[in-house]
Amino acid sequence: MGCSLHKLDVQQGNVITPEVLAQLHVGMSQERVRFLLGSPPITDPFHANRWDYTYTYREKDKQTETSHLILYFDAEGVLSAIDKSGYTPPKERSGKIE
């Protein structure tokens, strides 16, 4: 009898739906952004005013989905720019967004 290795689907990072992203706007405080999106999974001590939100969904051994949202804050902690160029909305799986 042979052994088989069962690999699980892996989801990492913050899932940001288009509905949540629509609530994000320039002028929001860091506290409000954190409440809306959660804590950023990537923090860079050299760029404290930049928050990166990444998301990866890997099905078995192949990467199937990635998304990257970058937020910039001014010196007072107010959201000053939103870079959506790497953002991809999460796909719906089994009737729910993952």
N, C-alpha and C positions, 0 to 999 in steps of 0.2 A: 504494500500500500504506500503510495507516494504522498509526500507532504506538499501542500500548496500554501503559499503565503497570501493572505488576504490583505489588500491595501485599501485604506480608507481615503475618501475624498477629504481634502484639507482646505479649510477656509481660514484666512488670516487677515487681520486688519479691521478697519471700520467699514461697514456697509453703509454707503450714503445713497439713499434713493433720490430720484429726481424731485420728489415732493419735499424732502428735507432740504435738498440743495436750493430749491426755489425760495425757501425761508431765509437763506443766508444772504446778507447784503452788506455792502460797504457801510461803515459807520457803527457796526455792532461792537460791543466790548468783548474782550477775550473770554470773560466769564460766560457771556451769553452764547458765544460760539462753542465753548466747551460743553455747555448744557445741551445745545442742539446736536452737536456732532460727536461728543465724547472727547476724551483726551487724545491728542495726536500720538500715534504709535512711534513716530520718529521725532526725537528732539535733538537739536544740534546746538551745543553750547556756543558755537561761533556765529550762529544766526538765530538769536533768541526771538527775533521778531518775525520768524518764518516758521509756519507750522505745516508739516507734510502729512497728509492722510493717504495712506496706501491700502490697497485691498488686493488680495490674490486668492483666487479659487483654483485649486489644483485637483483635477479628477484623476484618481489613481496616480500614475507616474507622469502624466502630461499636464503642463500648465494650460488652463483653458480660459482664464479671465484675469485681467489686471486692470487696476484703476489707480490714478494718482491725482490728488487735488492739493494745490499749494495755496496757502493763505499767508498774506503779509499784513503785519500790524505796524502802526506808527509808534513813536517813542512813548506815547501815552497809553498804549495797549488797545487802540481802536483799529478795527479791520480796515485796511486801506486799499487792498487789491486782492482779487480772486483769480487764480490761474486754473482754468478748467481744461486746458489743452490736453492733459493726460487722463481726464475723467471719462469713464465709461460707466453707464448705468448698469447696476447688477441685473443679471438674467433671472428670469423666473424659473424655478425648478420645483416640480411636484406641487404646483398650485400655490407656492409661496416664494417670496424673494429671499434669497440667501446671500 
